[in-house]
Amino acid sequence: MFRRGADARFYLMVLHPLRDYIDYLDEAEANLEKQKLKLIEMSKELDDEEQDEFWDWYIDDYYTYSELYPSILRTSVFISIYSFFEYQLLKQCTNKEILSSIKDKGIDKGKEYFKKVFGIHSPFQSENWKFIKDCNKIRNVIVHNGGNVDTILDENKQQEIRNIISRVPGLNISKHGNILIENEFCKRFYEAVRDLLIDLYNEKKGTRNK
């Protein structure tokens, strides 16, 4: 669909860069999968004794390509999308005096600004916003606790995180208490951020046209 004016700028400066994170995720994961499958194919050409020796040498590489690097990649993409969303939200809060008067932090500060200045409420009552708020809690554990749920001292907060992980597809906890992120979670988070930004853009545009 051909876009003009503000719609074109919104697509080029917000939606397109946001999509780049997922395109990068898919390409990087595909490359890691190729490396993993390459090791598997190499082992198939060996007899049983040679396979044992092969995996003694390459089992760490297999773990790196199948688990370690994908985990680092997905966590990085999730945090990057979250930061991008927070930046895009607060970027629109141009009245610094009003913004500084709002005591909330991060995306909640942006939410209150949109409600107070633009009179926009409904996107912050949506399922996407509720999901993003859950993701905000997951993000905080990753940033402030190294992604380890067991290190959360407040038992109620720790249980809250465990409850979020248990109900959100694509999130798991390792036996050591580390948050594990799957590809599907990154994509669901991307979709929630994208749709919320679109809703905010359309509502804000509607207020200007009144």
C-alpha positions as CSV (number, residue, x, y, z in Angstrom):
1,M,0.0,0.0,0.0
2,F,1.4,3.4,-1.0
3,R,1.9,5.8,1.9
4,R,2.1,9.5,2.0
5,G,3.1,12.2,4.4
6,A,2.9,11.4,8.1
7,D,1.8,7.8,7.3
8,A,5.0,7.3,5.2
9,R,7.2,8.7,8.0
10,F,5.6,6.5,10.6
11,Y,6.2,3.4,8.5
12,L,9.8,4.3,7.6
13,M,10.9,5.6,11.0
14,V,8.9,3.3,13.3
15,L,7.3,0.2,11.7
16,H,10.1,-0.7,9.3
17,P,12.9,-0.4,11.8
18,L,10.9,-2.4,14.3
19,R,10.4,-5.2,11.8
20,D,14.2,-5.3,11.2
21,Y,14.6,-6.9,14.7
22,I,12.5,-9.9,13.7
23,D,14.1,-10.2,10.3
24,Y,17.5,-10.2,12.0
25,L,16.3,-12.8,14.5
26,D,15.1,-15.1,11.8
27,E,18.2,-14.8,9.7
28,A,20.6,-15.3,12.7
29,E,18.6,-18.3,13.9
30,A,18.6,-19.8,10.5
31,N,22.4,-19.5,10.3
32,L,22.7,-21.1,13.8
33,E,20.5,-23.9,12.7
34,K,22.7,-24.5,9.6
35,Q,25.7,-24.8,11.9
36,K,23.9,-27.3,14.2
37,L,22.7,-29.4,11.2
38,K,26.2,-29.4,9.7
39,L,27.6,-31.1,12.8
40,I,24.8,-33.7,12.7
41,E,25.4,-34.5,9.1
42,M,29.1,-34.8,9.7
43,S,28.5,-37.3,12.5
44,K,26.2,-39.4,10.3
45,E,29.2,-40.3,8.0
46,L,31.0,-41.9,10.9
47,D,30.7,-45.4,12.5
48,D,29.6,-45.7,16.1
49,E,33.1,-45.6,17.6
50,E,34.0,-42.6,15.4
51,Q,30.8,-40.8,16.4
52,D,31.6,-41.2,20.1
53,E,35.0,-39.6,19.5
54,F,33.4,-36.9,17.2
55,W,30.9,-35.8,19.8
56,D,33.6,-35.8,22.5
57,W,35.2,-33.1,20.4
58,Y,32.1,-31.2,19.2
59,I,29.5,-31.5,21.8
60,D,30.3,-28.1,23.2
61,D,29.9,-26.6,19.7
62,Y,26.6,-28.4,19.3
63,Y,25.4,-26.9,22.6
64,T,26.6,-23.4,21.5
65,Y,24.7,-23.5,18.2
66,S,21.5,-25.2,19.5
67,E,21.1,-23.5,22.9
68,L,23.6,-20.9,24.0
69,Y,23.7,-18.6,21.0
70,P,20.0,-18.8,20.3
71,S,19.3,-17.9,23.9
72,I,21.6,-14.9,23.8
73,L,20.2,-13.9,20.5
74,R,16.5,-14.0,21.6
75,T,17.2,-12.2,24.8
76,S,19.1,-9.5,23.0
77,V,16.3,-9.1,20.4
78,F,13.6,-8.9,23.1
79,I,15.5,-6.3,25.1
80,S,16.2,-4.3,21.9
81,I,12.5,-4.3,20.9
82,Y,11.5,-3.2,24.4
83,S,14.0,-0.3,24.3
84,F,12.8,0.7,20.9
85,F,9.2,0.7,22.1
86,E,10.1,2.8,25.2
87,Y,12.0,5.3,23.1
88,Q,9.3,5.7,20.5
89,L,6.7,6.2,23.2
90,L,8.7,8.8,25.2
91,K,9.8,10.5,22.0
92,Q,6.3,11.8,21.5
93,C,6.2,13.3,25.0
94,T,7.6,16.6,23.9
95,N,6.3,18.8,26.8
96,K,9.2,18.3,29.2
97,E,7.5,20.2,32.0
98,I,4.5,17.9,31.9
99,L,6.6,14.8,31.4
100,S,8.8,15.7,34.4
101,S,5.7,16.2,36.6
102,I,4.7,12.6,36.0
103,K,6.2,10.4,38.7
104,D,6.0,7.1,36.8
105,K,9.0,5.7,35.0
106,G,9.6,4.3,31.5
107,I,6.6,3.1,29.5
108,D,4.2,4.0,32.4
109,K,5.5,7.6,32.2
110,G,4.7,7.6,28.5
111,K,1.2,6.1,29.1
112,E,0.3,8.8,31.7
113,Y,1.5,11.5,29.3
114,F,-0.6,10.2,26.4
115,K,-3.6,10.1,28.7
116,K,-3.0,13.5,30.2
117,V,-1.9,15.4,27.1
118,F,-3.6,13.6,24.2
119,G,-6.6,12.2,26.0
120,I,-5.7,8.7,24.7
121,H,-6.8,5.9,26.9
122,S,-8.1,2.8,25.1
123,P,-4.8,1.4,23.8
124,F,-3.6,1.3,27.4
125,Q,-6.6,-0.8,28.3
126,S,-5.9,-3.4,25.5
127,E,-4.6,-7.0,25.8
128,N,-1.5,-5.8,24.0
129,W,-0.7,-3.3,26.7
130,K,-1.4,-6.0,29.4
131,F,1.0,-8.3,27.6
132,I,3.7,-5.6,27.3
133,K,3.4,-4.9,31.0
134,D,4.0,-8.6,31.8
135,C,7.0,-8.4,29.4
136,N,8.2,-5.3,31.3
137,K,8.5,-7.4,34.4
138,I,10.4,-10.1,32.5
139,R,12.7,-7.5,31.1
140,N,13.4,-6.1,34.6
141,V,14.5,-9.5,35.8
142,I,16.8,-9.9,32.8
143,V,18.3,-6.4,33.3
144,H,18.5,-6.3,37.1
145,N,18.8,-9.9,38.1
146,G,20.8,-11.4,35.2
147,G,17.7,-13.2,34.0
148,N,17.7,-15.5,37.1
149,V,14.3,-15.8,38.9
150,D,15.8,-17.4,42.0
151,T,17.8,-14.2,42.8
152,I,14.6,-12.2,43.3
153,L,14.5,-11.7,47.1
154,D,10.9,-10.6,47.3
155,E,8.9,-13.9,47.4
156,N,5.7,-12.3,46.1
157,K,7.6,-10.7,43.1
158,Q,9.4,-14.0,42.4
159,Q,6.1,-15.8,42.3
160,E,4.6,-13.2,40.1
161,I,7.4,-13.7,37.6
162,R,6.9,-17.5,37.7
163,N,3.2,-17.1,37.1
164,I,3.9,-14.9,34.0
165,I,6.4,-17.4,32.7
166,S,4.0,-20.3,33.2
167,R,1.1,-18.6,31.2
168,V,3.1,-16.9,28.4
169,P,4.0,-19.2,25.5
170,G,7.7,-19.1,24.6
171,L,8.9,-18.5,28.1
172,N,10.4,-21.1,30.4
173,I,12.7,-21.4,33.5
174,S,15.8,-23.6,33.5
175,K,16.6,-25.9,36.4
176,H,19.0,-23.2,37.6
177,G,16.3,-20.5,37.6
178,N,17.3,-18.7,34.4
179,I,14.6,-17.3,32.1
180,L,14.6,-19.1,28.7
181,I,13.2,-17.2,25.7
182,E,11.9,-18.9,22.6
183,N,11.6,-17.5,19.1
184,E,7.7,-17.4,19.4
185,F,7.9,-15.1,22.4
186,C,10.0,-12.6,20.6
187,K,7.5,-12.6,17.7
188,R,4.5,-12.3,20.0
189,F,6.2,-9.4,21.8
190,Y,7.0,-7.7,18.5
191,E,3.4,-8.0,17.3
192,A,2.1,-6.5,20.6
193,V,4.5,-3.6,20.3
194,R,3.7,-3.0,16.6
195,D,0.0,-3.1,17.1
196,L,0.0,-0.8,20.1
197,L,2.2,1.7,18.3
198,I,-0.2,1.6,15.4
199,D,-3.2,2.2,17.7
200,L,-1.5,5.1,19.4
201,Y,-0.5,6.6,16.1
202,N,-4.0,6.3,14.7
203,E,-5.6,7.7,17.8
204,K,-3.2,10.6,18.0
205,K,-3.8,11.3,14.3
206,G,-7.5,11.3,15.0
207,T,-7.2,13.9,17.8
208,R,-5.3,16.2,15.4
209,N,-8.0,15.9,12.8
210,K,-10.8,16.8,15.1
